Amino acid sequence: MPSDSSGYQPTAEDVLRFLSENPDFLDKHASALKADAGDPDRVNIVDLTPAIAARARKEAQRLSKANESLLHVASENMVNWQRLHHATLALLASTDIAGMCEAITQEFPTIFDLRFCRLFIERESVLQFARQSDIVVMPAKVINDALEGQSLFLGHPSEAAKSGLKLSAPSVAIIRLPDQLAEPMSRCVLALGGKTETSFQPNLGTDLLILLAEMLAVTMAARLEYEINRS
């Protein structure tokens, strides 16, 4: 591509930009370009090969990084689903409320690589077995303040969570069990303490946590029914 009468010499990037804006240009002028390529006097033709190669390398690097990121996410998801599977087995192995709580407080931290895992219930609940298990009984207001009025909280624990629920961890996940279920399940809250500040963040996907809470609520309902029938 020769320079114009003003003396301006187009760069390879200029040519690439022009071609991207005029995709039919090469097809329309293919014969002229072939003739120019064999003309030794056309010394001002811009060689696009280095620029195209550089752009191709940059695109290949971008795709490689994107692929690595996708593989990392897929690997993390697989690990998390395996952990959820192990947690399900731990809950199914329990036969009563006390056994379920033992699985939560003693096995969940190892399964999910946590600092702690606790189950809270509102003092106003009708669950009479709470005081005979590892379920922590707290006033509804204290629990609601720790959740900041939400059904799910992720991130650094607030002062209400630290002072009210005694949650001391770099980051926490606090999730209320599904309110579609009857009491006392709907008055329970699961708290998980992360080992680092990035263990639980506001932008973290919540699907697994919600499934964990739902699974725990269903297990609790079944164990509670067993306790009632046994008494």
C-alpha positions in Angstrom: 0.0 0.0 0.0 1.9 3.1 -1.2 2.0 6.4 0.7 -0.3 9.2 -0.5 0.7 12.6 -1.9 1.0 14.1 1.6 3.9 11.8 2.4 2.0 9.8 5.0 3.2 6.2 5.2 0.5 3.8 6.5 1.5 1.3 9.1 0.6 -2.4 9.2 -2.0 -1.6 11.9 -3.6 1.0 9.6 -3.9 -1.5 6.8 -5.3 -4.2 9.1 -7.9 -1.7 10.4 -8.8 -0.7 6.9 -9.3 -4.4 5.9 -11.4 -5.1 9.0 -13.7 -2.2 8.0 -13.8 -3.3 4.4 -13.9 -7.1 4.4 -14.7 -7.3 0.6 -11.7 -5.3 -0.4 -9.3 -8.2 -1.0 -11.9 -10.2 -3.0 -12.7 -7.2 -5.3 -9.0 -6.4 -6.0 -7.4 -9.8 -5.9 -6.1 -9.7 -9.5 -4.5 -6.2 -9.0 -2.9 -7.3 -5.7 -1.4 -10.4 -7.4 0.1 -8.2 -10.1 1.5 -5.7 -7.6 3.1 -8.5 -5.6 5.2 -9.6 -8.6 6.2 -6.1 -9.5 9.8 -5.3 -8.2 9.2 -1.6 -8.6 6.4 -1.6 -6.0 8.7 -1.1 -3.1 6.2 0.8 -1.0 3.9 -2.1 -0.4 3.3 -2.7 3.3 4.3 -6.2 4.5 1.4 -7.4 6.7 3.0 -10.7 7.7 4.7 -9.5 11.0 1.6 -7.7 12.1 -0.8 -10.6 11.3 1.6 -13.0 13.0 1.8 -10.8 16.1 -2.0 -10.5 16.3 -2.4 -14.2 15.8 0.0 -14.8 18.7 -1.8 -12.4 20.9 -5.2 -14.1 20.1 -3.7 -17.5 20.8 -2.4 -16.3 24.2 -5.8 -14.9 25.0 -7.6 -18.1 24.1 -5.0 -20.1 26.1 -5.6 -18.1 29.2 -9.4 -18.3 28.8 -9.1 -22.0 28.4 -7.0 -22.3 31.5 -9.5 -20.3 33.4 -12.4 -22.5 32.2 -10.5 -25.6 33.2 -9.8 -24.1 36.6 -13.5 -23.3 37.2 -14.5 -26.7 36.0 -12.0 -28.3 38.4 -13.3 -26.2 41.3 -16.9 -27.1 40.5 -16.1 -30.8 40.4 -14.4 -30.6 43.8 -17.3 -28.7 45.3 -19.8 -31.2 44.0 -17.7 -34.0 45.5 -17.7 -32.2 48.8 -21.5 -31.8 48.7 -21.8 -35.5 48.0 -19.6 -36.4 51.0 -21.7 -34.0 53.2 -24.9 -35.7 52.0 -23.5 -39.1 53.0 -22.6 -37.7 56.4 -26.1 -36.4 57.0 -27.7 -39.7 55.8 -25.5 -41.6 58.2 -27.1 -39.8 61.1 -30.1 -41.3 62.8 -31.3 -38.5 65.1 -30.9 -34.8 65.7 -27.8 -35.2 67.8 -26.1 -37.3 65.1 -27.0 -34.8 62.5 -25.5 -32.0 64.5 -22.4 -34.0 65.1 -22.0 -34.4 61.3 -22.4 -30.6 60.9 -20.0 -29.5 63.6 -17.4 -32.2 63.3 -17.4 -33.6 59.8 -18.5 -30.5 57.7 -15.4 -28.5 58.6 -13.1 -31.3 57.2 -15.3 -31.9 54.2 -15.5 -28.3 53.1 -12.1 -27.2 54.5 -13.6 -24.7 57.0 -12.6 -23.2 60.3 -16.0 -24.2 61.8 -19.6 -25.0 60.9 -22.5 -24.4 63.3 -26.2 -24.7 63.3 -28.3 -21.9 65.0 -31.9 -21.9 65.9 -34.1 -19.0 67.1 -35.0 -19.2 70.7 -38.6 -18.6 69.8 -38.7 -21.9 68.0 -40.7 -24.9 69.2 -37.8 -27.4 68.8 -37.5 -29.0 72.2 -34.5 -31.1 71.3 -32.2 -28.2 70.5 -30.8 -27.9 74.0 -29.9 -31.6 74.0 -27.8 -31.3 70.8 -25.1 -29.0 69.3 -27.7 -26.6 67.9 -27.0 -23.2 69.3 -30.1 -21.4 70.6 -30.1 -17.6 70.0 -32.7 -14.8 70.0 -34.3 -14.3 66.5 -33.1 -10.6 66.5 -29.5 -11.6 67.0 -29.6 -14.1 64.1 -31.4 -11.6 61.9 -28.9 -8.9 62.7 -26.0 -11.2 61.7 -27.7 -11.9 58.4 -28.3 -8.2 58.0 -32.0 -8.9 57.2 -31.1 -11.3 54.3 -31.5 -15.0 53.9 -27.9 -15.4 52.8 -24.8 -13.5 53.9 -21.3 -13.9 52.4 -18.1 -12.0 53.3 -16.3 -10.6 56.4 -18.5 -11.1 59.5 -20.2 -8.0 60.7 -19.9 -6.8 64.3 -23.4 -8.3 64.9 -22.2 -11.7 63.7 -19.0 -11.6 65.7 -20.5 -10.4 69.0 -23.9 -12.0 68.7 -23.2 -15.4 67.1 -19.5 -15.5 68.1 -18.4 -16.1 64.5 -14.7 -15.5 64.5 -13.3 -16.1 61.0 -11.8 -14.1 58.1 -15.0 -14.7 56.1 -18.3 -16.4 56.7 -21.3 -17.8 55.0 -24.6 -17.5 56.9 -27.6 -19.1 55.3 -31.1 -19.5 56.6 -32.7 -22.8 55.9 -35.6 -22.7 53.4 -38.7 -20.9 54.7 -40.9 -23.1 52.6 -40.6 -25.7 55.3 -42.5 -25.6 58.6 -41.0 -24.7 61.9 -38.5 -25.4 63.4 -36.5 -25.8 60.1 -37.4 -22.4 58.8 -36.1 -20.8 62.1 -32.6 -22.4 61.7 -29.4 -20.8 60.2 -26.3 -22.6 59.1 -23.0 -20.7 59.6 -19.7 -21.7 57.9 -16.4 -20.1 58.9 -13.8 -19.7 56.1 -10.1 -20.0 56.7 -9.3 -17.0 54.5 -10.9 -13.7 53.5 -11.6 -15.2 50.0 -13.3 -18.3 51.3 -16.6 -16.6 51.1 -17.2 -13.4 49.1 -20.3 -11.5 48.1 -19.7 -12.5 44.4 -19.4 -16.2 45.2 -21.8 -18.5 43.5 -24.5 -19.6 45.9 -26.0 -22.7 44.2 -24.0 -25.2 46.3 -24.8 -23.3 49.6 -28.5 -23.3 48.8 -28.5 -27.0 48.0 -26.6 -27.7 51.2 -29.2 -25.7 53.2 -32.1 -27.5 51.5 -30.5 -30.9 52.1 -29.9 -30.1 55.8 -33.5 -28.9 56.2 -34.9 -32.1 54.7 -32.6 -34.2 56.9 -33.6 -32.2 60.0 -37.3 -32.7 59.2 -36.8 -36.5 58.9 -34.7 -36.7 62.1 -37.2 -34.6 64.0 -40.0 -36.9 63.0 -38.0 -39.8 64.3 -37.4 -38.0 67.6 -41.1 -37.3 68.0 -42.2 -40.8 67.1 -39.6 -42.2 69.5 -40.7 -40.0 72.5 
